[in-house]
Amino acid sequence: MGKSRRTVPEELLLLALDPTTGTTAQPQTLDLGLAGAQLVELSLAGRIVPEGDRIAVVLPRPTGDPTLDHALELLRRRGSPVRATHWIGGPRLGLRQTYLAHLERCGMVTAVPGQMCGVLPTTRYQASDDCTNAAIKQRLDTAIRTGVPPDPRTAALAALAHSVGLGKHLYPGNEGRSSRSRLRDLIRYDPLGGMVAHAVMDVQNGLPSQQNRSSQAAGGPAGSGRPVQRGAGRSGAGGRVGAPRVGVR
């Protein structure tokens, strides 16, 4: 996979970066969104396909992107289609930090070391090219403003941005209310992106845990058996995180 096009996880993380503070918006849910964005990108690359609410590997050949190839290999090792909620809610969190390091290696962001309260070491990240971030945001703005159906990549990005609660970061205040509503509506233009975005929101709501308990009560298999903490509502504003912040917010 060449680097002439940024991947959906890269674009989602760049959208979440605050240009003023160098921190990421919605850190509690961004890991989940990045896991979902990997599924979208692997589907766009022809490596996986949806089977109902499950994901199946159809082409295990590497993409050339190390972060995506690691995810593809994990999916391949499952041996059978995996529920999107189980994948997104699985123990591969810390993706925010992984992708920040990846973007730094690719020259898309610059790490700026600092201190919190003059004692605790922190690292903040600044986009290396503000025009790149503006172009990503412009695609969403155009889809929201014109009402013209966006391409699947942009529609999936919008769905994931909504699912992790980036709407208030991208379109703040009362004046951004209608844009946030239209951002949410873009979810309908990409079936896979919509399915993945809803899976992200379901994980925040603790749906995999509910499914496991119901299955055990019925005497059936327990699914993945991975605990998922409850988050906030389906808006994506709450959620959980299973990885240390490592000085990034």
Phi, psi and chi 1 to 4 in degrees:
 res  aa     phi    psi   chi1   chi2   chi3   chi4
   1 MET       -  119.8  175.2 -178.7  -64.7      -
   2 GLY   -74.4  166.3      -      -      -      -
   3 LYS   -99.8   15.0  -66.1  -52.4  -65.6  178.4
   4 SER   -67.2  -22.9   59.4      -      -      -
   5 ARG  -120.7  132.6 -177.9 -168.9  -66.3  -86.5
   6 ARG   -74.7  146.6  -69.5  171.1  -60.1  -83.9
   7 THR   -80.3  163.5   66.0      -      -      -
   8 VAL   -61.8  -43.6  176.0      -      -      -
   9 PRO   -59.6  -40.7  -23.5   33.7      -      -
  10 GLU   -61.8  -44.6  -69.2  168.8   -6.9      -
  11 GLU   -67.4  -37.9  -69.1 -167.0  -32.2      -
  12 LEU   -63.0  -43.1 -178.4   65.3      -      -
  13 LEU   -67.6  -40.3 -176.3   51.8      -      -
  14 LEU   -63.4  -37.1  -72.4  170.8      -      -
  15 LEU   -63.3  -34.3  -82.9  178.7      -      -
  16 ALA   -78.8  -17.4      -      -      -      -
  17 LEU   -69.9  128.8  -88.9 -177.8      -      -
  18 ASP   -86.6  117.9 -171.9  -50.5      -      -
  19 PRO   -66.2  -20.2   24.3  -33.6      -      -
  20 THR   -85.5  -46.1  -57.9      -      -      -
  21 THR   -95.3  -20.2   65.1      -      -      -
  22 GLY    74.7   13.5      -      -      -      -
  23 THR  -108.5  170.1   59.4      -      -      -
  24 THR  -100.2  136.9   53.0      -      -      -
  25 ALA   -72.1  153.3      -      -      -      -
  26 GLN    51.5   51.5  -63.0  -58.1  112.3      -
  27 PRO   -63.8  -24.6   24.6  -35.0      -      -
  28 GLN   -70.7  -25.1  -61.9  -68.3  -37.7      -
  29 THR  -117.1   -8.1   54.4      -      -      -
  30 LEU   -64.9  -35.6 -165.4   53.1      -      -
  31 ASP   -56.9  -42.3  -86.6  -21.0      -      -
  32 LEU   -64.4  -43.4  -56.5  177.7      -      -
  33 GLY   -63.6  -37.2      -      -      -      -
  34 LEU   -67.7  -37.7  -70.4  169.8      -      -
  35 ALA   -62.5  -41.2      -      -      -      -
  36 GLY   -67.5  -37.3      -      -      -      -
  37 ALA   -64.8  -32.2      -      -      -      -
  38 GLN   -62.5  -40.2  -73.3 -176.1  -40.8      -
  39 LEU   -62.5  -43.9  -65.1 -179.5      -      -
  40 VAL   -60.6  -46.5  170.4      -      -      -
  41 GLU   -66.0  -40.0 -171.2   63.4   42.7      -
  42 LEU   -65.4  -33.5  -73.1  171.2      -      -
  43 SER   -68.6  -44.1  175.0      -      -      -
  44 LEU   -61.7  -29.2  -70.0  170.2      -      -
  45 ALA   -84.7    0.6      -      -      -      -
  46 GLY    77.7   16.0      -      -      -      -
  47 ARG   -89.8  -27.7  -82.5   18.5 -179.9 -142.8
  48 ILE  -134.9  160.1   63.1  173.9      -      -
  49 VAL  -138.5  151.0  -64.6      -      -      -
  50 PRO   -79.0  141.1   27.9  -33.0      -      -
  51 GLU  -126.9   89.4  -68.0 -174.4   -3.1      -
  52 GLY    68.6 -123.7      -      -      -      -
  53 ASP   -97.7   15.9   63.2  -12.3      -      -
  54 ARG  -112.6  164.7  -63.5  175.3 -176.5  -93.0
  55 ILE  -120.2  129.3  -59.6  -63.1      -      -
  56 ALA  -120.4  137.2      -      -      -      -
  57 VAL   -81.4  125.8  175.1      -      -      -
  58 VAL  -114.3  -16.7  -66.9      -      -      -
  59 LEU  -147.2   97.4 -177.1   61.8      -      -
  60 PRO   -78.4    6.2   28.5  -34.3      -      -
  61 ARG   -64.6  134.4 -172.8  178.3   67.8 -149.9
  62 PRO   -58.2  150.1  -23.5   33.7      -      -
  63 THR   -89.6  -20.4   65.9      -      -      -
  64 GLY    98.1   -9.1      -      -      -      -
  65 ASP   -99.0  116.8 -178.5  -58.5      -      -
  66 PRO   -61.7  -37.1   19.3  -31.4      -      -
  67 THR   -70.0  -41.0   52.3      -      -      -
  68 LEU   -68.5  -38.6  -70.8  174.4      -      -
  69 ASP   -67.1  -33.1  -70.8  -17.4      -      -
  70 HIS   -64.8  -43.9  178.3   64.8      -      -
  71 ALA   -63.4  -41.8      -      -      -      -
  72 LEU   -61.9  -40.4 -179.5   61.3      -      -
  73 GLU   -66.5  -39.5  175.9   61.7   14.6      -
  74 LEU   -62.5  -41.0  -69.0  177.2      -      -
  75 LEU   -65.5  -41.1  -74.5  166.4      -      -
  76 ARG   -62.3  -38.7 -174.6 -166.5   66.6   79.3
  77 ARG   -66.3  -21.0  -70.2  177.1 -174.4  174.0
  78 ARG   -62.0  -31.9  -63.9  -67.3 -176.3   95.6
  79 GLY    80.6  -16.1      -      -      -      -
  80 SER  -148.3  159.8   60.2      -      -      -
  81 PRO   -54.9  140.9  -28.1   37.0      -      -
  82 VAL  -115.3  142.7   59.0      -      -      -
  83 ARG   -63.1  138.5  -71.4 -173.3 -173.2  -82.4
  84 ALA   -59.4  -38.3      -      -      -      -
  85 THR   -65.4  -37.0   49.5      -      -      -
  86 HIS   -69.6  -36.9  -71.2  169.9      -      -
  87 TRP   -67.0  -49.2  167.5 -100.4      -      -
  88 ILE   -66.1  -36.0  -68.8  166.7      -      -
  89 GLY   -90.0    7.0      -      -      -      -
  90 GLY   -74.6  177.2      -      -      -      -
  91 PRO   -84.3   43.7   33.8  -36.0      -      -
  92 ARG  -113.4   32.4  -62.1  162.8  -24.2  -73.4
  93 LEU   -73.4  175.2  -60.5 -175.5      -      -
  94 GLY    93.1    8.1      -      -      -      -
  95 LEU   -64.3  -31.2  -78.0  176.8      -      -
  96 ARG   -58.3  -47.1 -178.4  168.7   54.9  105.3
  97 GLN   -68.0  -39.2 -161.5   61.3   42.2      -
  98 THR   -60.6  -44.6  -63.2      -      -      -
  99 TYR   -74.7  -30.5  -93.0   99.2      -      -
 100 LEU   -62.9  -43.6  -77.6  169.1      -      -
 101 ALA   -63.6  -39.2      -      -      -      -
 102 HIS   -63.0  -45.3  168.0   72.6      -      -
 103 LEU   -65.6  -33.6  -68.9 -179.0      -      -
 104 GLU   -66.7  -42.6 -175.4 -177.6   10.2      -
 105 ARG   -62.6  -35.1  -72.3 -167.7  -59.1  -89.6
 106 CYS   -81.7   -4.0  -66.3      -      -      -
 107 GLY    80.5   13.2      -      -      -      -
 108 MET   -83.9  -26.1  -64.8 -172.7 -160.8      -
 109 VAL  -134.1  159.9  -58.5      -      -      -
 110 THR  -119.7  128.6  -59.2      -      -      -
 111 ALA   -80.9  132.0      -      -      -      -
 112 VAL  -121.1  105.9 -179.2      -      -      -
 113 PRO   -71.3  150.3   25.4  -31.9      -      -
 114 GLY  -160.3 -165.8      -      -      -      -
 115 GLN  -136.4  146.3  -70.5 -176.9  -30.3      -
 116 MET  -103.3  126.8 -179.1 -178.2  -64.0      -
 117 CYS    58.7   24.5  -58.6      -      -      -
 118 GLY    73.0    7.0      -      -      -      -
 119 VAL  -130.6  -57.9  178.9      -      -      -
 120 LEU   -75.5  127.8  -60.9  175.4      -      -
 121 PRO   -71.0  138.2   25.3  -32.9      -      -
 122 THR  -133.5  161.8   62.8      -      -      -
 123 THR  -131.4  126.3  -57.4      -      -      -
 124 ARG  -113.2  156.6  -57.7 -176.5 -175.1  -82.5
 125 TYR  -126.3  133.0  -67.0   84.6      -      -
 126 GLN  -117.6  135.1  -61.3  -68.0  -21.8      -
 127 ALA   -63.2  135.1      -      -      -      -
 128 SER   -75.2  -22.5  -58.5      -      -      -
 129 ASP  -137.2  100.4 -177.0    0.5      -      -
 130 ASP   -62.0  -27.5  -70.3  -23.0      -      -
 131 CYS   -64.8  -34.5  -67.1      -      -      -
 132 THR   -63.4  -47.8  -64.2      -      -      -
 133 ASN   -62.9  -39.9  -76.8   25.7      -      -
 134 ALA   -64.0  -36.1      -      -      -      -
 135 ALA   -68.1  -38.4      -      -      -      -
 136 ILE   -62.8  -48.3  -62.2  171.2      -      -
 137 LYS   -63.6  -35.8  173.6   70.6  160.6   33.4
 138 GLN   -62.5  -35.4 -178.2   61.0   38.3      -
 139 ARG   -61.7  -42.1  -77.1  166.7   39.8 -145.8
 140 LEU   -67.2  -43.5  -62.9 -176.0      -      -
 141 ASP   -58.5  -42.0  -67.5  -15.0      -      -
 142 THR   -64.9  -43.7  -61.8      -      -      -
 143 ALA   -63.8  -38.1      -      -      -      -
 144 ILE   -70.4  -42.9  -72.9  171.9      -      -
 145 ARG   -74.0  -42.3 -176.0  179.3   64.1 -105.8
 146 THR   -88.4  -26.3   65.0      -      -      -
 147 GLY    75.5    3.4      -      -      -      -
 148 VAL   -74.5  131.0  175.4      -      -      -
 149 PRO   -54.1  125.1  -26.7   35.0      -      -
 150 PRO   -78.0  167.8   30.1  -34.7      -      -
 151 ASP   -67.6  159.2   62.3  -84.8      -      -
 152 PRO   -55.6  -36.4  -27.4   35.6      -      -
 153 ARG   -64.3  -45.8 -176.3  176.2  -65.6  -87.8
 154 THR   -68.1  -40.2  -59.9      -      -      -
 155 ALA   -62.6  -42.4      -      -      -      -
 156 ALA   -65.6  -40.1      -      -      -      -
 157 LEU   -61.8  -42.4 -179.7   62.7      -      -
 158 ALA   -63.3  -43.3      -      -      -      -
 159 ALA   -62.3  -42.7      -      -      -      -
 160 LEU   -69.8  -39.1  -71.9  161.7      -      -
 161 ALA   -59.6  -43.1      -      -      -      -
 162 HIS   -64.6  -42.5  166.4   70.4      -      -
 163 SER   -64.9  -29.6   73.4      -      -      -
 164 VAL   -97.5    4.4  -59.9      -      -      -
 165 GLY    85.1   25.7      -      -      -      -
 166 LEU   -80.8   -5.3  -73.7 -177.1      -      -
 167 GLY   -56.0  -44.3      -      -      -      -
 168 LYS   -73.3  -22.3  -70.3 -175.5  178.3 -179.8
 169 HIS   -76.8  -40.2  167.2   69.2      -      -
 170 LEU   -81.1  -35.5  -61.5  171.0      -      -
 171 TYR  -133.9   77.1  -54.9  102.7      -      -
 172 PRO   -76.6  164.4   28.7  -34.4      -      -
 173 GLY    72.4  180.0      -      -      -      -
 174 ASN   -64.0  -31.7  -72.9  -27.0      -      -
 175 GLU   -69.9  -18.8   63.8  -85.1   14.7      -
 176 GLY   -95.7    3.6      -      -      -      -
 177 ARG   -60.6  -46.2 -176.5  177.2  -59.7  172.6
 178 SER   -67.0  -35.6   61.9      -      -      -
 179 SER   -66.9  -38.6  -67.5      -      -      -
 180 ARG   -63.6  -38.7  -66.6 -164.5  -61.9  -89.4
 181 SER   -65.7  -41.6  176.8      -      -      -
 182 ARG   -70.4  -32.7  -68.8  169.8 -173.6  160.8
 183 LEU   -59.4  -44.2  178.8   73.4      -      -
 184 ARG   -62.4  -38.6  177.3 -163.1   62.7 -146.2
 185 ASP   -68.1  -23.0  -68.9  -16.0      -      -
 186 LEU   -65.6  -11.6  -67.8  177.8      -      -
 187 ILE   -59.9  -24.1 -159.1  169.8      -      -
 188 ARG   -78.6  -10.5   69.8 -178.5 -175.1  -87.8
 189 TYR   -87.0   -7.0  -71.5  115.1      -      -
 190 ASP  -139.0  105.6 -179.7   52.2      -      -
 191 PRO   -56.7  -45.0  -25.9   35.3      -      -
 192 LEU   -67.1  -45.8  176.5   68.2      -      -
 193 GLY   -59.0  -39.1      -      -      -      -
 194 GLY   -65.5  -42.7      -      -      -      -
 195 MET   -62.1  -43.5 -176.4  -92.3  -80.2      -
 196 VAL   -67.2  -42.2  169.5      -      -      -
 197 ALA   -62.1  -41.9      -      -      -      -
 198 HIS   -66.3  -33.5  -79.6  116.4      -      -
 199 ALA   -64.3  -40.2      -      -      -      -
 200 VAL   -59.8  -45.2  169.7      -      -      -
 201 MET   -67.9  -35.8  -68.6 -175.4  -80.6      -
 202 ASP   -64.5  -39.2  -75.1  -19.1      -      -
 203 VAL   -63.2  -40.5  170.9      -      -      -
 204 GLN   -61.5  -32.5  -67.2  176.3   61.6      -
 205 ASN   -83.1   -2.1  -73.0  -28.7      -      -
 206 GLY    80.3   22.0      -      -      -      -
 207 LEU   -60.5  -42.3 -177.6   59.6      -      -
 208 PRO   -58.4  -38.4  -27.4   36.3      -      -
 209 SER   -64.8  -39.7  -67.1      -      -      -
 210 GLN   -64.1  -40.0  -65.9  168.5    2.9      -
 211 GLN   -64.0  -41.4  -71.4  176.2  -29.6      -
 212 ASN   -64.0  -43.3  -70.1  -20.1      -      -
 213 ARG   -64.7  -41.7  -74.4 -165.0  -63.1  -90.2
 214 SER   -63.5  -40.4  -61.9      -      -      -
 215 SER   -65.5  -41.7  179.8      -      -      -
 216 GLN   -66.8  -38.6  -71.1  171.8  -26.9      -
 217 ALA   -65.1  -30.1      -      -      -      -
 218 ALA   -86.4   -2.9      -      -      -      -
 219 GLY    84.1   12.0      -      -      -      -
 220 GLY   -96.0 -176.0      -      -      -      -
 221 PRO   -65.2  152.9   23.1  -33.2      -      -
 222 ALA   -93.4   14.2      -      -      -      -
 223 GLY    67.4 -138.0      -      -      -      -
 224 SER   -81.4  -21.7   68.2      -      -      -
 225 GLY    70.5   15.6      -      -      -      -
 226 ARG   -94.0  128.2  -61.0 -173.5 -173.2  109.3
 227 PRO   -69.7  142.2   26.5  -33.9      -      -
 228 VAL  -128.9  123.9  177.7      -      -      -
 229 GLN   -73.7  155.1  -61.4  173.7    6.3      -
 230 ARG   -79.8  143.5  -68.9 -175.0 -179.4  -83.6
 231 GLY  -113.3 -154.4      -      -      -      -
 232 ALA   -85.8 -156.7      -      -      -      -
 233 GLY   -76.6 -171.0      -      -      -      -
 234 ARG   -74.7    0.1 -158.7  171.5  173.0   83.6
 235 SER   -74.4  -15.5   65.7      -      -      -
 236 GLY    87.3    6.3      -      -      -      -
 237 ALA   -78.3  -20.1      -      -      -      -
 238 GLY  -107.8 -151.7      -      -      -      -
 239 GLY   135.0 -159.0      -      -      -      -
 240 ARG  -143.9  166.6   65.9  169.1  178.9   89.0
 241 VAL  -146.5  140.0   64.5      -      -      -
 242 GLY  -114.3   11.8      -      -      -      -
 243 ALA  -126.5  149.0      -      -      -      -
 244 PRO   -63.7  153.4   24.2  -33.8      -      -
 245 ARG   -78.7  -22.5  -63.1 -166.7 -179.9 -173.1
 246 VAL    51.7   44.6 -161.9      -      -      -
 247 GLY    77.1    7.3      -      -      -      -
 248 VAL  -115.1  138.8 -178.4      -      -      -
 249 ARG  -116.1      -  -59.8  174.8   57.9 -165.4
